[in-house]
Amino acid sequence: MITVSDLRKVYQQGSKDVVALDGVSLEVPTGKIHGIVGHSGAGKSTLVRCLTLLDQPTSGTVAVNGKELTNVSTDELRNARRRIGMVFQHANLFDSRTTEQNVAYPLELVGTPKAEIDAKVAELLELVGLTKFAKGYPSQLSGGQRQRVGIARALATDPDVLLCDEPTSALDPKTTDEILDLVKKLRDRLNITVLIITHEMHVVKQACDSVSMLEAGKIVEHGDIEQVITNAKGSLASTLLPLPGDAPRVDGEGPILDLLYTGDQATQPVISSISRQFNTDVNVLAGSVEQLGEQQYAHLRLQLAADADLNAIVNHLKSTGIAVTVKGAK
Ligand SMILES: Nc1ncnc2c1ncn2[C@@H]1O[C@H](COP(=O)(O)OP(=O)(O)OP(=O)(O)O)[C@@H](O)[C@H]1O
């Protein structure tokens, strides 16, 4: 588990204070994958630097499995850093080292005996599917394979947390999915906690159990994927499950509703039930239905007939667990 409590980072720029992190708190349980999304300048890189202790937070704490990593002595800092393995956008491998030598590097740094290193490296290369490339050099590997080496290297010191900073931003869509599948497999096998910093919603949808949105150094929205998708008031719902294009123009003056729902509701005949129960016409303006993990999610934009009983219909939908926003009449 990783626990971040009230993390603040203030940089001095001349006589001015720049607040890069403004009280960030989050808790990711062991074995879960958590995404952190945010626009440029939101504070993502600062958060990564504070979590990996490359930068000292101005205040607040970071703890892994209850053990605080911040505010430790210089001697303890090296051990503390080993609890969080780091995967970068570009694998940053040593070109002059073979695949296995790259993975061995963090173990050499801490003086691990050679036989132990060899066994660990072989195990890790098997885990990431690169055994037959052990003797190859980075220049002979594809982008996805290089990222696999980076992941194996990050796991060499048996960290409790894997922190991935834009791990797929330099990869094509197919390789992105392969790397995300690998991260999920590693989480399952090693029961490791994973934090993924990303600007790609696809990554959140494919791999994350939960997500936080960072804005101007603060977490403005967070929750399990199901919670954020069915939160009609948040902005992550329509970002994760956008409606395709512009809703088509239709005749009529009836009110427009946006519906977000999941799980049991997704299998219910929502439209025909409104139509039958309230004796009104319902027009689908746009819709998006997606299967994420085990769960089905739907985002529909409907237009009701002008004389429909709007309040009764909205109350009925809400009572069945569907998140509803009234967009007004067209
Ligand atoms: N060393 C620094 N000195 C002064 N200000 C800084 C420093 N590092 C970051 N900042 C400021 O802190 C804020 C957050 O920056 P940060 O790089 O963490 O954002 P980001 O979300 O990673 O952006 P991007 O996606 O563009 O990398 C910005 O306003 C930035 O200008």
PDBQT file of the ligand as one rigid body, heavy atoms in Angstrom, charges set to zero:
ROOT
HETATM    1  N1  LIG A 401      12.140  23.429 -10.289  1.00  0.00    +0.000 N 
HETATM    2  C1  LIG A 401      11.080  24.234 -10.381  1.00  0.00    +0.000 A 
HETATM    3  N2  LIG A 401      11.156  25.539 -10.043  1.00  0.00    +0.000 NA
HETATM    4  C2  LIG A 401      10.077  26.349 -10.113  1.00  0.00    +0.000 A 
HETATM    5  N3  LIG A 401       8.857  25.943 -10.515  1.00  0.00    +0.000 NA
HETATM    6  C3  LIG A 401       8.707  24.650 -10.879  1.00  0.00    +0.000 A 
HETATM    7  C4  LIG A 401       9.807  23.721 -10.836  1.00  0.00    +0.000 A 
HETATM    8  N4  LIG A 401       9.365  22.513 -11.252  1.00  0.00    +0.000 NA
HETATM    9  C5  LIG A 401       8.055  22.666 -11.540  1.00  0.00    +0.000 A 
HETATM   10  N5  LIG A 401       7.668  23.940 -11.320  1.00  0.00    +0.000 N 
HETATM   11  C6  LIG A 401       6.292  24.490 -11.496  1.00  0.00    +0.000 C 
HETATM   12  O1  LIG A 401       5.394  23.643 -10.799  1.00  0.00    +0.000 OA
HETATM   13  C7  LIG A 401       4.189  23.451 -11.523  1.00  0.00    +0.000 C 
HETATM   14  C8  LIG A 401       3.968  21.968 -11.789  1.00  0.00    +0.000 C 
HETATM   15  O2  LIG A 401       4.958  21.511 -12.711  1.00  0.00    +0.000 OA
HETATM   16  P1  LIG A 401       5.119  19.974 -13.146  1.00  0.00    +0.000 P 
HETATM   17  O3  LIG A 401       6.306  19.897 -14.051  1.00  0.00    +0.000 OA
HETATM   18  O4  LIG A 401       5.118  19.124 -11.941  1.00  0.00    +0.000 OA
HETATM   19  O5  LIG A 401       3.758  19.728 -13.984  1.00  0.00    +0.000 OA
HETATM   20  P2  LIG A 401       3.380  18.494 -14.943  1.00  0.00    +0.000 P 
HETATM   21  O6  LIG A 401       1.963  18.145 -14.630  1.00  0.00    +0.000 OA
HETATM   22  O7  LIG A 401       4.384  17.413 -14.801  1.00  0.00    +0.000 OA
HETATM   23  O8  LIG A 401       3.482  19.117 -16.387  1.00  0.00    +0.000 OA
HETATM   24  P3  LIG A 401       3.939  18.385 -17.768  1.00  0.00    +0.000 P 
HETATM   25  O9  LIG A 401       2.875  17.363 -18.082  1.00  0.00    +0.000 OA
HETATM   26  O10 LIG A 401       3.964  19.512 -18.739  1.00  0.00    +0.000 OA
HETATM   27  O11 LIG A 401       5.287  17.789 -17.519  1.00  0.00    +0.000 OA
HETATM   28  C9  LIG A 401       4.332  24.290 -12.783  1.00  0.00    +0.000 C 
HETATM   29  O12 LIG A 401       3.716  25.534 -12.532  1.00  0.00    +0.000 OA
HETATM   30  C10 LIG A 401       5.823  24.451 -12.944  1.00  0.00    +0.000 C 
HETATM   31  O13 LIG A 401       6.130  25.658 -13.604  1.00  0.00    +0.000 OA
ENDROOT
TORSDOF 0
